Amino acid sequence: MEKTITVRGTASRDTAPDTVCFSIHTEVRDVDYEICLNAAQVHVERLTEAVQNGGFAADALRTAGMYINRIYESVEDPPGHYRQAFSCYSVTHDLTLRFPMDTELIGRAYAAVSDCGSVSGCNVSYEVSDPEALRAELL
């Protein structure tokens, strides 16, 4: 009979991030679907151009998600009854821009994102480029 030993444990490792990730959000609203969709495309094109002018490759900007929704609002019908009425279409486009940790690159990315005029929101996170290698090191 073969004997087995089971070992369980936890480990942690502190490491400095080596990658910056900009999570960029654009949103367009309009009552006409085609106008809304075309305007959203223009926003992405402006952002792509700004990112390229900032010295980044066009393929560094990647789509994380695109959502098309109908927006409704409550409308009161006499006497005190409410119903949902169509308000407009909303096209949101979420994109990511990842690049190596470098303060000059971070400054250029901030400038590109803020100067293009097409961004509704932006979050910045710091990551490790190869988390699997870090896990393997811990094991």
Sequence and secondary structure as in RCSB ss.txt:
>XXXX:A:sequence
MEKTITVRGTASRDTAPDTVCFSIHTEVRDVDYEICLNAAQVHVERLTEAVQNGGFAADALRTAGMYINRIYESV
EDPPGHYRQAFSCYSVTHDLTLRFPMDTELIGRAYAAVSDCGSVSGCNVSYEVSDPEALRAELL
>XXXX:A:secstr
                  EEEEEEEEEEEESSHHHHHHHHHHHHHHHHHHHHHTT  GGGEEEEEEEEEEEEEEE
EETTTEEEEEEEEEEEEEEEEEEEES HHHHHHHHHHHHHSS  SEEEEEEE S HHHHHHHH 
